[in-house]
Amino acid sequence: MRQTNRLKSAPLVYLLSSSMAVVSGCDKGGAGYSLQGVSQSFSQSVATFSTKKIDILWVIDNSGSMQTSQANLSTNFTAFIKQFQTLGVDYHMAVTTTDAYLADPSFNNGLSAYNATNAKFRDGFTGTYGLGHSGVFVMTPANLTNSIFQMNMSQGTAGSGDERAFSSVISALNDTTNIASGFRRPDAFLSIIMLSDEDDFSGTASFYDHFVSSTSPTYVGDHNYTVAAPELQTVSYYVGLLDTYVGNHTNYSVSAMYADTAACIATLNATAPNPARIIAQRMPQMVAATNGVAGSLCGDFATNLTNITTSVVEAASVFTLSTVPNVSTISVTVNGVAVPNDPTNGWTYSATANTISFRGTAVPATGAAISVNFTPATVTNH
């Protein structure tokens, strides 16, 4: 028997064509069975492949010691964007800072620099170490240029020294102006990328609670990892907020570049002294909890950014099979060329999610024809 069906396969929208061949047999008791050999071709209406949409939110530390790191980020535009351009990815990018949390009305208490507009997406900065305003708040393939990227990533060094990257993410994602901008698309993979030479200390403490003991009745001090909520909220608390916001723990990741060793701090201090720099603890925990990529501020920025891009593209190049396969029978081709089962540069299968994912150099470009063939794991008695 031979059948042809056309279906949709989630999470990406593809047209699915299936061919089935039935083989029958009997055992001594007369029982029969059938094995269905299935060929799946995932394509759009013109038999092409495209990765999932990707929304990228940058969280840039704009405190006084970040000039060198912001400059390194700005000048490595090509390393970050190259793979997106090569694969034809549909992306949105926006920028916020580590003091966006100051848009939260709860900080309008006379003890902090509350500013209702702090959470709005940034298009550059004209103050201390700034390259000017680009006028582009949401970067897309249609409007992004090298100069716009450089301006948007140059957030200056006049921001708050009380860096709170995690709560700033939440403030930016919930800002009404940002929501109206169309940056965040429900069907897109969300990539959050943080850049800071200090750690995150998000919570409900005021600036004075962290830095000015003489005027704070609830002083806890800066860089205090042991203070319990409500002063300092846990990493898992912010993971939970992102889970709720995205609706799917596998549909976002948080990557970060930070000071990872004492040697790195010494290197950074040699060009821009800052006694407040600290080896991050909370940022790597957030990265690990969300399957992101960690990078050192003292490492090669081009390599770090390429690794982040690769991870994000791989996460967006996942689709669900229509039935559970016999894993040993899976074969995958792209434009008629066999792709190996390889976790570095090939495809992998997730039994938990029943999905095929592409890795590394095997991620197909937009327009590629994809074919997945396998025999189902289920034996049907008759």
N, C-alpha and C positions, 0 to 999 in steps of 0.2 A: 504494500500500500504506500502511496506517495502523496503527501499533502503539502500545500503551500499556505502559510499563514502570514499576515502582516500585523504586527503588534507594536506597542510602545514599550521601551525598556527604561526603567528609572535607574539612577536619578537623571541621567541625560535623556533627551528625547531623540529616539532613533526609530527608524523603520526596521522591523525585524522580519527576515524571511527564514522559514524553517523547512527543511526537507527531512522526512522521516522514513526510515526503512525498518520493517518488522521481520524478525527472525523467530520462528516458532519451533518447539520441540516437546518431547514427552519423557517423563521418567517411568519407572516400572509400574507406578500406581496409576498412570494415565493422566497425571496433572500436567498442565501446560504452562508456558511462560512466554513473555515477549520482552525483547530489549529494543528500545527505540534509539537509533542513532540520529543525532540532531546536528544540523549545520545551521549556525546563526550568523547572519551578516548584519552588523549594526551600521546603519547609515541614516543620513537625512534624505530628503526627497530626491536629491541628485547624487545619492550614494556617497556622501562625504562625511567625514568625522570632524567634530570640533570639541575642544575641551570645555568644561563648564565655565561659566562666567566667574571672574575673580574680582573681588573688592579688596583693596589694600588700604589699611589705615596706618599711617606712620605716626609714631609718638616720639617726638624729638625733645630731648632735654635742652632747654633754652636758658640754663643758668650760666653764671659767669665764666666757667672753665671749659665750655664746650666748643670753642671756635675751631680748634684743630679737627675734632671729630666731625663736626658739621661740614667742614671743608672737604674732608676725605669722602664723606657720603655724597656730597654734591658732585665731586669730580669723577665719581665712579658710576655715573648714569648708565653708560653702555653695558657694564657688567651686570647691572640689575635688569635692564629692560630687554637685552638682546634676545633671550629665549622667548619672552612674551611676543616680541615682534616676529621672530622666526616661525613660531607656531601659530601666529594669527590669533592670539588670545584676546577675548573681549574683556577688558579690564576697566575698573574705575579706581583711581587713587586719590586720597585726601590726606591732609596733614593736620595733626593737633600737637600740643606740647604737654610737657609734664606738669604744667600748672593750669591745665584746663579744668581741673577739679574746683578751681576757685569760682567757677560759675554756679556752683551749688549754693542755693540760698541759705543753707545751714551755716555757711561761713560768713554770713552778713551779721557778725556778732561784735564788731568793733575791735576784734583782736586779730584780724587777718585782712589780706588784700582782696576782699571779695570784689568780683567784677562779673556782671551778668553776661558779658560777651566773650568771656575767656574760652568757652568751649567751642565757639564757632571755628570752622575749618580755616586754616591760615593759607595765605598766598604769598608768603615771604615776610620780610621784616626790614625796616629802613633804619633802625636804631643801631646800637652797638653790634658790630659785625653783622651787617645785613646787606643783601644784594638788591634790595628793592622789592616792590610788589609786582607780581605777574598778572594779577587780575583773574587768574584761573584757580578756582577753589576745588574743582573736581577734575582731575586729569584723566583723559581717555585717549585711545589710539587716534582720535580725530584732532585733538588739540595739543598733545604733549610734544614738547621739543626739549632739547638739552638745556636751553636757557631757562625755560619754565621750571623744569625739574630742579635746577640749581637754585633758583630764587625761592621756590617753595620749601626746599630742604634747609635753606639758610634762615633759621628762626631767630638769629641774634643771640646775645648773651645777657639780656637785661631781664630775664624771667626770674621767677621765684627760686630761691635756693632750697625750698622745701619741696623736693621732687616726689610726685605721687603719680606714677605712670598708670597704675591699675585703675584708680578711681577716675583719672583723666579720660581713659578709654570709655568708661561708662558715661561720663558727662558728655563727651563728644558724640557718642552714638545716640544719645537721647535728646540732644539739642534740637529744638524745633526747626531752626534755620537749616541745620545740616540734614534733617530728615526731608525737608522740602527740596533740597538740592538734587535728590535722586541718587545720591552716592550709593546708599545701601540697597541692594536688590535681593529680595527674599530667595531667589533661585541661584544666587552666587555663593561661591566659597569665600569666606571671610578670612583674610590674612592680616594679622596685627603685627607690626614690626616696631620694636622699641629700641631707642638709642640713648644711652645715658652712662655717665661716668660715676653715678651713685646708684644706690639701690632704691627700690620702691618702699615707701613707708605710708601707704594709704590707710586711712582710718578717719576718725572723727575728731582727732586732736586739732587744735588751732596752731597757727604758726608760732604763737607765743608759748604754747605747751611744749613745742619742740626746741625752742631757741632762747626764750627770755623768762628765766625762772622768777625774776623779781616782780613780774606783772601777771604771772599765770598761777591761779589757785590750783591748777591740776597739771603742773609741770611734769613731763615724763622724759624730756631730753631727746636729742637727735640720735639717730642710728640705734634705737632701742628695740631689739628684736624680741624682748621678753614681755613687753607690755601687752596685757590681754585686751580684747575688745571691751569697751567701745573705742579705746584710743587707737589700737592697731587691729585691722581686720586681717584674717588669715588669707593665705593664697587660695585655699579651697573655697572661701567665701566668694572671691572674684571669679573663680572658675564656674561656680554655680550661677552667678549672674550672667556670664557669657553663654552658658548652656541654655539658660532660659531665653536669653535674647535671640540666639541663633535658632534654637529649637532642635538642634541635633549636635551632639558632642563631636561628631566626626566631620562637621561641616565648617570648622574653623581651626585656626592654629595661631599661637602666639610665638613669634621668634624675637630674639633680642641680641643686641651687641652691648657689652658692658665690660667693666674692669674685672677681670677674672683671677688675677694673681697679684701678689705683692710686687713682683717684678714689673707687671704692667702698670701698676699705680706709680712706681718710681719712674718709669718711662714717660708717662703722661705728665707727671710733676716736673720733669726736667724742662719741658717747654711751656707749660702753663700750670704753675704751682697752685695746688688746692688741697689744703690739709683735710678737707671733708670727704675726699674720695674714699671709697670703701669697696672691698671685695664683695660683690653681690651674692646674696643668698636667696632672696625671694624671687628674683628674676629667673634664675635657672630652674627653680621649682615650678614656676609658671610655664616655662618652655617645655619642661619634661611632662607636665600634666596635660598639655594640649598638643603634643607631638610636633612642636615647632623645632627651630634650629637655633642653636646658641653660637655666638661668635664673640671673639675678643676685640675690644677697641684697639688693642695693640697688634692685632693680626692684620693680614692682608685684606683690605676692604673689598677688593674685586672678588677674591675667593669667597669671603663671607656672603656677599650679596648674591653671587652665583649659586651658592649652596641653598640660600633661602629661596631664590626663584625656582630652582629645581624641585625643592620640597613642595612648594605651593602648586606648581604645575602638575606634579605627580598626584597630589591630593585631589586635584580637579579633574584628573583623567581616570576616573573610576566609573564603572557601570555594572549594573546588576544583571545576572543571567536569569533566564525565564524559568529554569528548573535546576535542581542540584545535579552537578555532573559527577561522573567517575573521573576524578582528578587526573589520573594517569592517561586519560584519553584526550585531554584538552590540547588543541593546537590552535595557534593564532597566526594570522598573516596580516600584513599591512601592505596595501598595493600589490598583493600577490607574492610578497616576500615573507618567508617564515620568520617569526620573532621567537627567540629562545625564552624558556622559562628561567628567568634570572632576576634576582632581587636588585641588581645594580643597573643593568642595561637590558631590560627585557620585560616580561610580564610576570605578575604574581597573582595567585588566587587566594581569596579569603573565604574560608569555610564558614566563619561566623556570619559574614554579611552576604555570602554567595556572590562575590564580585570579582571582576578582573580589573587589575590596575596595571598601568604602564609605568616603567621606571627609566630614569636617566635618558640616554640617547634614544631609547625606544619609544618615547612619547610621540605619537603621530602628530603631524602638522594638520591644521585645518584643511580639509579637502581630501584627506587620505581615505581610502576604502578599507574598512576593517572587516575581517571574517574570523569568527570563533567557532570551532567545531569540537564536538564532544559527544560521548555516549552518556546518557543519564545514569545516575547511580541506582535509581529505583528499578526493580524487577517487578513487572506487572503479571500477576497470576490470572489465568483464565480457564 
